[in-house]
Amino acid sequence: MVRRPAALSVNLAFLTIASLGGSSEDVGALPKFIENVPNITVTVGRDALLPCTVEQLKGFKVAWVQVDTQTILTIHKQVITRNPRIALLHNDHRTWHLQIKNVREIDRGWYMCQVNTDPMRSRQGYVDVVVPPDIIDRESSGDLTVREGQDVALTCRAKGHPPPSIIWRREDNKDIVLEPGNTGHGVGMKGSPAAAAAAGRDGRGGGRYTGGSAREAQGETLLLKKVSRLQMGSYLCIASNGIPPSISKRAHLSVQFPPMTWVPQQLEGAYVGQDLTIECHTEAFPKSINYWTNEKGDMIVAGERFEPILAESSYKVYMKLRIRRVDPQDFGSYRCVAKNSLGETDGTIRVYEITPPRTSAEGGVSPQEATEDDSKEDLATSPTHKKERKKYQNFLLPKGINDVVDQQQRRKTYGQEETGEPATHHDQLPHYPAHDGGSACAGAPPVVVLLLLLLLLLGATAHLRLTIPPWPRL
């Protein structure tokens, strides 16, 4: 809070009154201020206006004074100071406004509007000049290069009014690994439950804690202990104090380490004539030189059958070697090599020969034939095929009893008598079991037997009618 200063010294007050020179006839009706001089806040470079309204001024005079420096700025309608940025706006002998153009930080302070009464009457107002943040480059960290495992301290100094706050953030929006003493906040805070509790508001707010990581870190100094390659990248120092615009500075952290290699598949099987691709992953900084060598140690260059492929991402390199139409002499060991100024490493992949898959010419079933067999099987079991087959069977079967008997007899004649085996047909006909006796009804269908029995019964009934004598009449 800005403290209101005491009144000007007696000498200055008397000097002001003497210079204004009020008349004796004005003593009866003293001037009065309509309102107080307000406190204002203005951004540096803008214009400021301090109003002062006085009634019943009559023969008295109004003056503006800068209290902090005890400098008289204006007296009545005249500007006394030699500061070209000071101006006076007055109207109707009632309003006396002090205008400060292109405000600077030296203009911050108390200003007094006074009238040369006895005793002096005055009102004071405060001018607060705010300044957007600005980063002090000579006191802030720039790009750094360190070895993996070392400690790093990134520093950012800023000025402004009010004093700016500083936060750190990674340019790629990844979390920052924090150490004891750093203040972190932001969604995505990780670590132990105790660390999250110490951070406040379930890990979403600011707070000091040990370990863990956060999206942002607060403070002029960002301490990184035993940095690894995962912490390599650009860090943004952002300074803000509520006065736009905020400002940021970028510091890139490079972490050096010797190359390392990882081979996903160390054994690869291939047959002659096959196209083969082997791969190898490497990491290194500074950037490494990567190449492939064969079993003899010769470097493999791009050609008709060999194609080395490199895909780079930050400090990672994905190496691939494509071999077209593998030859017998291609089987053996291949090395992926990575070199930089800090060291060298390699990975070995062994390519061995395998038996090629069977083809139709060697007695196997080719994929095309297997597909055709599956299609035929699906067609045979389809509902449409079954319906058509039933129609064909009904067409082959005889319609009458006699036809059935004749067909059965023909099968017995031409099948059993000539070959001694039952006759066969693609569509089997109904088979009726034969009777054990050698009667004429042997082999006949049950319907024929019933008809013969009915005829015999009718004949026996007629014979009884002929042999039984008539009953005597009474």
DODREN-858330 format. One record per residue: residue in three letters; x, y, z of N, C-alpha, C in turn. Coordinates in steps of 0.02 Angstrom, whole numbers, plus 50000, padded with zeros to 5 digits. Example, Ala and Ser with C-alpha at 12.3 -4.5 7.8 and 13.67 -1.06 7.14 Angstrom:
BEGIN
ALA506604971650390506154977550390506604983550390SER506424988850354506844994750357506455000250394
//
This chain:
BEGIN
MET500434994050000500005000050000500445006250000VAL500255011049959500655017249954500475021750012ARG500985024150048500875028450106500835035650084ARG500325038850111500235045950093500775050050129PRO501135054350092501675058250123501405064050164ALA501815066650206501635072550245501615078750200ALA501325084050226501275090250187501965092950172LEU502005096950123502635100050105502895104350162SER503515105750158503825109850211503515116750213VAL503595119950271503295126550281503575131650232ASN504225130950219504535135750173504235135250104LEU504115129050081503825128150015503115130650012ALA502745129650068502055132050069502035139650066PHE502445142850107502455150150105502685152850038LEU503165149150006503405151349941502855150949890THR502455145649894501915144849846501385150249856ILE501215151349919500695156449934500925163249910ALA501565164749922501815171349902501815172149827SER501985166849792501995167349720501305167949690LEU500805164849724500135165349697499815172049712GLY499945174849771499725181649788498985182649788GLY498605179549834497885180449838497725187349869SER497155190249852496945196849877496575196149942SER496525201549981496205201450046495455200850042GLU495155203149987494425202949980494165195949970ASP494615191249954494395184449942494385180150004VAL494585183050063494645179050123493965176750148GLY493435180450136492785178750164492495172350136ALA492585171050073492305165050041492875160950014LEU493065155550051493635151450032493435146249979PRO493895144549935493745139449885493685132549918LYS493355128049882493295121149907493365116249848PHE493625110349865493715105149814493075101049807ILE492865099949747492255096049734492375088549748GLU492965086049731493125078949742493875078249753ASN494065072549780494765071249791495125069649725VAL495775070649726496185068649668496275061049671PRO496075057349621496085049949624496795047149616ASN496865041049642497465037049628497365033449561ILE497845033949518497775030849451498365026249437THR498235021349394498745016649372498795017249296VAL499395018049272499485019049200500095014949178THR500055012149120500595008249092501125012849063VAL501745010949072502285015149048502195016348973GLY502315022648952502235024548882501555027448866ARG501075026548911500415029548900500385036548930ASP499805039948923499705046648952499295046049015ALA499445050249065499075050349128498745057149136LEU498135057049168497755063249179497515063349251LEU497725068549290497525069449359497035075249363PRO496395073949380495905079449382495905083049449CYS495755089449446495685093549507495145098849492THR494595098549531494035103149520493935107349583VAL493925113949574493875118649631493305123549617GLU492875124649667492335129649662492505135649706GLN492175141249688492265147549724493005149549728LEU493345148649673494065150249672494185157749677LYS493755161449642493805168749642494515171049625GLY494835174849670495505177549656496065172949677PHE495895167149705496435162549725496725158849664LYS497315155949675497665152549621497745145149637VAL497785141049584497875133749590498565131949564ALA498895127349600499565125149580499605117449586TRP500025114449543500175107249546500895106349567VAL500995101549615501665100349642501795092849643GLN502405090849621502615083849628502925083149697VAL502585079349740502765079349810503445076049822ASP503575070349790504185066649804504805070749791THR504795074649738505385078649721505305085949741GLN504725087849771504575094749790504685099549731THR504405097449676504465101349614503795104549597ILE503795111249588503195114849567503125113849492LEU502555111149472502445109649401502065115349366THR501525117649396501115122949365500895127849418ILE500785134049399500475139249441499945142649399HIS499335141849421498755144549385498765142049313LYS498825146449264498795144249194499475143249163GLN500005143649202500675143149174501005136649197VAL501395133649151501795127649167502485130049187ILE502685128449248503315130849274503885126149256THR503775119649262504315114849250504535115049176ARG505155112949165505415112649097505305105849065ASN504945101549100504795094849073504285095549016PRO504475093848954504005094948898503405090048900ARG503425085148943502875080248945502315082348992ILE502415088049028501915090549075501495095849040ALA500825095249048500365100249020499795101349069LEU499465107149062498905108949106498275110049064LEU497735106749084497095107549050496605110849099HIS496365116949083495915120449128495315122949088ASN494755124149126494145126249092493705130049142ASP493465135849122492965139749161493205141449231HIS493845142249240494105144249305493885139449360ARG493755133049340493495128149389493875121549386THR494065119049328494415112749320495135114149302TRP495575110449339496295111149328496595104149326HIS496665101349266496895094449257497625094349237LEU498005090049272498725089249257498795083249210GLN499115084449153499225079149104499975077549099ILE500125070849105500815068549098500825064049036LYS501205066148985501235062448923501805057348925ASN501695051948890502215046748883502535045148951VAL502115042448995502325041449064502925036949068ARG503385038649113503975034749128503975032649201GLU504445028149217504465025649286504645031249335ILE505015036349313505195041849358504585046049376ASP504045045249340503435049149355503025045849410ARG503215039949433502835036649486502905040549551GLY502325041749586502355045349651501715049249663TRP501765053649717501205057749738501215064549703TYR500585067049687500505073649656499975077449696MET500115083849706499675088049748499375093749707CYS498715094449715498365100349688498205104849748GLN498475111049749498395115349807498145122249786VAL497815125549835497555132349826497895136749878ASN498085142849859498475147249903498045150849954THR497655146949991497285149850048497735149850109ASP497485152950163497865153050226497405150550281PRO497495144350304498035139750283497905136650214MET498425133550186498385130750118497905124850117ARG497525124350064497075118750053497345114649994SER497315107850001497605103749947497275096749947ARG497365093349891497165086349883497735082749846GLN497845076349865498395072449836498135066149802GLY498495064249749498355057949713499005054549694TYR498955047849690499565043849675499535041249603VAL500095041849569500175039249501500625033049505ASP500325027149489500705020849489500855019049417VAL501475018749400501695017049332501885009649331VAL501505005749294501634998549289502034997149225VAL502464992049231502914990449176502854983049159PRO502734981249095502714974149077503374970649091PRO503374964149100503994960549117504494960649059ASP505114960349078505654960049029506204955549057ILE506454950849017506954946149040507654949249030ILE508054948649081508744951249078509184945749048ASP509374946648986509734941348950510414939848982ARG510774944949002511444943749028511444940049095GLU510884939849128510834936249192510424929749185SER510264927749124509854921749113510244916749073SER510064910449081510414904949046510224904748973GLY510714902848932510594901648861510614894248847ASP510814892348787510874885348769511454882148807LEU511324876048833511834872548872511944865548842THR512574863248848512754856448828513134853248885VAL512874847548911513174844248968513224836748952ARG513624833148992513674825948987513114822749028GLU512894817049006512374813449041512604811649112GLY512174813049162512334811649231512544817749270GLN512674823449237512864829549272512254833249298ASP512374838049344511844842449370511814848749328VAL511204851349319511104857349278510654862149316ALA510824868649314510414873949344510264879049289LEU509634879749271509424884749222509164890749260THR509404896749241509244902849277508884907749230CYS508394911349258508024916349219507884922249264ARG508134928149245508024934349282507584938949241ALA507104942149276506644946649241506524952849284LYS506344958349251506174964549285505494966949261GLY505214971549299504554974349284504234976849347HIS503664980149339503294982649397502554981249386PRO502254977449432502544974249491503044968849472PRO503454966449520503964961449504503644955249472PRO503904952849417503594947249381503744940549416SER503294935849406503404928949427503644924949366ILE504014919549379504334915649325504124908349331ILE503924905449275503784898349272504194895349215TRP504354888849224504724885149173504254879949142ARG504344878949078503934874049042504334871348983ARG504244864848970504584861848912504224863748848GLU504614865048796504324867148733503904861548701ASP504074855248714503694849648686503124847548731ASN502974851348784502424850048831502504843648871LYS503094840848874503214835148918503314837448989ASP503254832849036503344834549107504084835949122ILE504184840249171504854841949195504994837849258VAL505564834349259505764830449318506034835349369LEU505684835849426505854840849477506274837749532GLU506664842049564507094840149619506874843849682PRO507104841749741506924845449802507104852749798GLY506644857049819506764864149816506414867549758ASN506234863749706505864866549650505114866649667THR504764871449638504044871849647503714870249581GLY503274865249582502944863149520502194863349528HIS501854864149472501124863949472500904862249402GLY500264860749397499974859349331499704852349328VAL499244851149283498944844649273499474839849248GLY499454833749272499944828849251500504827949301MET500424830649362500934829849413500984822549433LYS501594819849437501704812849454502154812449515GLY502134806749547502564805649605502174801849658SER502454801649718502134798149773501524801849797PRO501054798449832500474801949860500674807549908ALA501204806449947501434811649992501664817849954ALA501994816649897502224822349857501624826049829ALA501124822449806500534825749779500164829649834ALA500144826849895499814830349949500184836749967ALA500854836349966501254842349981501164847649929ALA501014845449867500924850349813500284854249822GLY499794851349859499184855049872498664853749819ARG498014853649840497444852849795497514846749752ASP497694841049783497734834549749498214834749690GLY498744838349697499254838349644499104843049588ARG498584847349594498414851849538498684858849550GLY498904860349610499134867149624499874867349636GLY500114873249658500824874049670501014871649739GLY501634870249751501864867949815502554864849809ARG502904864449865503574861449864503514854049883TYR503874849849847503874842749862504514839649835THR504644833649855505264830149835505094825049782GLY505474825049729505374820049676504764821649633GLY504614816949588504044817749545504184822249486SER503654823949450503714828249391503084832249385ALA503124837649347502554842149338502594845349269ARG502024847749247502014851149182502384857849184GLU502364861149243502704867649250503094867749315ALA503594872249319503984873249380504064880749391GLN504014882949453504064889949470504744891649499GLY504934898049490505554900449519506054902549466GLU506514906849487507024909449441507514904049420THR507624898949462508114893749448507774886949443LEU507924883449389507674876649379508264871849387LEU508224867549439508774863049455508604856049429LEU509054853349388508974846649360509574842449383LYS509434837249423509954832949450510074826949405LYS510704825549392510914819649354510484818749292VAL510554823549247510124823749188510254817549145SER509734815449111509774809949063509564812348995ARG509624807948946509434809748877508694811348871LEU508284808648918507574810048916507404817248933GLN507864820748967507754827748985508034832548933MET508304829848879508564834048826507984837548791GLY508084843848775507564847648739507604855048756SER507094858648733507064865948744506614867448802TYR506844872048845506464874248904506294881648895LEU505674883448913505444890348906505394893448975CYS505714899248982505644903349042505124908749026ILE504564908749063504014913349049503934918049108ALA503984924549096503924929649148503274933449137SER502894934449192502254938049187502114941449254ASN501784947249250501594950949311500894953849305GLY500494951249260499814953749251499764959649204ILE500324962249182500334967849133500534964949066PRO500094964849018500274961848953500774966148916PRO501194962948876501204955748863501704952048908SER501574945548918502084941348950502654940148901ILE503224938248928503804937248886504134930648904SER504464927548856504774921048867505464920948835LYS505874916448861506544915448834506654907848828ARG506964905748774507074898748759507794896848774ALA507864891248811508534888548826508534881148807HIS508974879248763509004872248740509534868448779LEU509334862748805509784858448844509964852448802SER510614851648788510874845948750511254841348798VAL511094834948796511404830048840511814825248797GLN512474825148808512914820948768513004814048800PHE513024808948758513144802148781513394797948723PRO513794792748737514044788548682513494784248651PRO513604781548592513084777748558512914771348596MET512284769248588512054762848613511604759748559THR511584752948559511234749348506510744744348537TRP510184743548504509684738548523509444735048460VAL509504728248459509304724248401508664720548419PRO508104721948386507474718648403507504711048390GLN507804709048334507824701948314508534700248293GLN508874696248334509574694648319509654688748272LEU509144684648263509154679048215508584679948166GLU508754679648102508254680448049508324674548001GLY507774670947988507774665547940507514667747873ALA507824665247819507614667147752507794661347705TYR507444660947649507594655947598507824659547535VAL508134655847493508424658747432507864661547388GLY507964667747365507474671047323507004675547361GLN507024675447427506564679447468506834686547475ASP506364691347485506554698247503506554698747579LEU507104701247608507194701347680507384708347704THR507124710347762507294716747794507504715547866ILE508094717847885508324717347953508384724447981GLU508314725248048508304731948077508704732248141CYS508894738548158509324739748216509174746948240HIS509124747848306508974754348335509584756948373THR509744763348362510324766348396510124773148427GLU510494775048480510404781548512511094784548525ALA511164791048511511814794248521511734801848515PHE512154805448553512214812748545512914814748568PRO513284818248527513124821148462512904815848410LYS512634818248357512364813948305512904809048282SER512694802748274513164797448258513174796148183ILE513714792748162513784790148094513554782848095ASN513074781148053512764774448054512864771047986TYR513054764547989513134760747927513104753347943TRP513034749147890513004741847895513644738747867THR513844733147895514404729247868514194721947861ASN514514718447813514354711347804514824707047847GLU514804700447834515184695847875515934696847867LYS516154699547810516854700847797517084707447827GLY516614711547852516794718047880516764723647830ASP516544722247769516494727447718515854731447728MET515914737947717515324742247722514844740847664ILE514214740547680513694739147629513434745847604VAL513474746747539513234752847508512604751247468ALA512204756347454511584755347418511724752947347GLY511344748047326511424745247259510784742047235GLU510854737547186510264734347157509914729747206ARG510314726147247510024721247292510044723347365PHE510464728147383510514730447453510294737747458GLU509884739147508509624745947517509634747747591PRO510154751447615510154753847684509654759647692ILE509264759447746508744764547760508864767347830LEU508864774047836508954777447900508354781947913ALA508074781547974507534786047996507744789148062GLU507834795848063508084799348122507524802848159SER507554802748226507084806248269507454808448332SER507594815048335507984817848390508664814148394TYR508804811048451509434807448459509374800148440LYS508794797948415508684790948397508754790048322VAL509034784248302509104782548231508854775348222TYR508384774448175508124767848159508454765648094MET508864760348098509234757748041508884751548013LYS508824751247947508554745347914508994743547854LEU509044737047840509404734747781508944730047743ARG508774731947682508324727947640508744723947589ILE508644717447590509004712947544508494710047496ARG508594711247432508134708747381508404702247351ARG507974697347343508134690947311508764687847344VAL508674685447405509224682847444509594677347406ASP510254677747403510684672747372511004668447427PRO511254662547409511594658347459512174661847493GLN512534666147457513104669547488512884675147534ASP512234676747536511994682047580511894679647652PHE511894673047663511794670547730512434671747771GLY512334673847834512894675347877512724680847926SER513234684347952513144689448003513184696447973TYR512764700947998512764707847977512814712148041ARG513194717648036513304722248093513044729148076CYS512664731948125512474739048121512934742848166VAL513264748048140513784751648176513564758948186ALA513684761648246513554768648262514164771648296LYS514404777448270515004780748297514864788148307ASN515114790848363515154798148372515794799748409SER515874806048429516504808148460516614805148529LEU516094802248559516154799448626516244791948627GLY516164788648570516234781348571515944778048510GLU515934771448512515694767348456515344761148483THR514844758848449514484752748468514214749348405ASP514034743048412513754739348355513284733948381GLY512874731448335512424725948349512474720848292THR512394714448309512484709048261511814705548248ILE511684704248184511094700448164511334694748119ARG511124688648134511324682848094510734680648051VAL510864680047986510364677747938510534670547919TYR510074665847931510194658747916509674656447865GLU509844650847832509414648247779508874643647808ILE508264644347781507714640047800507434636747738THR507034631447748506734627847692506184632047662PRO506184632847597505654636847566504984633247572PRO504434636847570503764633747575503624629247514ARG503224623847524503044619247470502614622747417THR502704620347355502304622947300501914617247269SER501434618647225501014613547193501414608847148ALA501974611147121502374606947077502734601447115GLU502814602147182503164597147222502684592547258GLY502064592247238501584587747268501174590847323GLY501304597047341500924600347392500294603347364VAL499914606147406499304609447385499434616947380SER499344619447321499454626547311498874630447342PRO498984636647358498444640647386497844641147340GLN497964641347273497404641947226496964635747228GLU497294629647230496904623447232496514622947297ALA496824624947351496474624647415495864629147414THR495924634847382495364639347377494804636447335GLU494994633047279494484629947237494124624347273ASP494484620147313494164614747350493674617647402ASP493874622847434493424625947483492804628647450SER492884631347389492304633947353491824628447334LYS492104622647312491674616947294491304614347354GLU491644613847411491324611247471490764615947494ASP490884622447490490364627147508489764626647461LEU489894625447396489354624847348488944618547361ALA489264612947379488914606647391488464607047452THR488644611047501488244611547562487774617447562SER487724620947507487284626647504486554624447498PRO486064628147524485354626247520485104625447449THR485334629547402485104629047333485314622447302HIS485944620347316486184613947288485784608047316LYS485634608247381485244602747411484554602247380LYS484234607847367483554607847337483564604947267GLU484054606747227484104604047159484244596647160ARG484654594347207484804587247211484184583247229LYS483764585847274483144582447293482674581747233LYS482634587147193482234586647132482484581147086TYR483134580447080483424575347036483284568247062GLN483304567447128483144560947158482404559147147ASN481964563847154481254562447142481124560647070PHE481504563547025481424561946954481654554846939LEU482174552546973482434545746961481974540346991LEU481614541747046481204536647078480584535047036PRO480374528447029479754526646993479144529247029LYS478584530046992477974532847020477484527447042GLY477474521447010476964516447025477234510347060ILE476754506147088476954500047123477284495147076ASN476984494447017477264489646968477964491646947ASP478044498146938478714500346920479214498746975VAL478974499347037479424497847093479604490447093VAL479094486147081479214478947080479674477047023ASP479534479846963479954478346905480674480546917GLN480744486546946481414489046958481784484547007GLN481414482347059481734477947109481934471447078GLN481514468647034481684462347001482274463246954ARG482284468746919482844469946873483504470446912ARG483474473646970484084474247010484314467347032LYS483834463147052484024456447074484294452347016THR483984453046957484194449046899484884451046876TYR484964457546863485594459746833486144460846885GLY485944461546948486454462846999486684456547034GLN486224452647061486404446947102486594440947060GLU486224439647005486344433746966486994434246927GLU487164440046901487764440646860488394441746902THR488344445946951488944447546990488964444247058GLY488374441847079488344438947146488334444147201GLU488284450547184488264455947233487654460247220PRO487404463347270486824467647259487004473347212ALA486524474747168486634480347121486624486847159THR487034491547136487084498147168486904503547118HIS486694509147145486514514947104486714521247141HIS486844526347103487044532647134486524535047183ASP485874534147165485334535747210484984529347229GLN485044527147289484774520747312484014520747309LEU483724514947284483004514047282482764510847346PRO482124511347362481864508147423481974500647420HIS482154497447475482284490347479481784487047527TYR481444482047502480954478447542481234471747560PRO481204469847622481494463347642481104457547614ALA481444452047593481124446147564480884441447619HIS480334437547602480074432647650480504426547649ASP480484422847704480904416847711480654411147667GLY479974410647657479694405147617479824405847544GLY479724400547507479834400747434479194401647396SER478694404847428478064406047394478134411147340ALA477574411747303477584416547248477604423647272CYS477424424447336477434431347363478114433347388ALA478594428847382479264430647407479544436547369GLY479784441247406480094447247374479594452347355ALA478914450847362478404455747342478314460847397PRO478104466747380477984471847429477404470047474PRO477364472947535476814471447581476134473147552VAL476064478047508475414479747480475144474147437VAL475574470947398475354465347355475114459447397VAL475464458247452475274452747497474584453947527LEU474454460047547473794461647574473244460847523LEU473384462847461472884462047408472734454547397LEU473244450547397473134443247386472744440147443LEU472894442247505472524439747563471794441747560LEU471664447947536470974450147530470594446047479LEU470924444347423470584440247372470444433247398LEU470904430447435470794423847465470224423947514LEU470174429247553469624429747601468954430247567LEU468914434047512468284434647475468094427947444GLY468594424347419468444417747389468194412747441ALA468484412847500468254408347553467544409947574THR467364416147576466694418247595466184415747545ALA466344416247481465874413847429465784406247434HIS466334402747449466294395347455465854393347513LEU465884397047569465454395447626464724396547610ARG464564401547572463874402847552463604397047510LEU464004393947471463774388547428463694382047468THR464084380847518464064374447554463584374447612ILE463394379947642462954380047700462234379247676PRO461834374047702461124373247681460704378747710PRO460154380047678459714385247704459364383147766TRP459154387947808458794386447870458074384547853PRO457814379447892457114377547879456644383047899ARG456064383247862455564388347877455104385747931LEU454924389947974454464388348027453744388848005
//
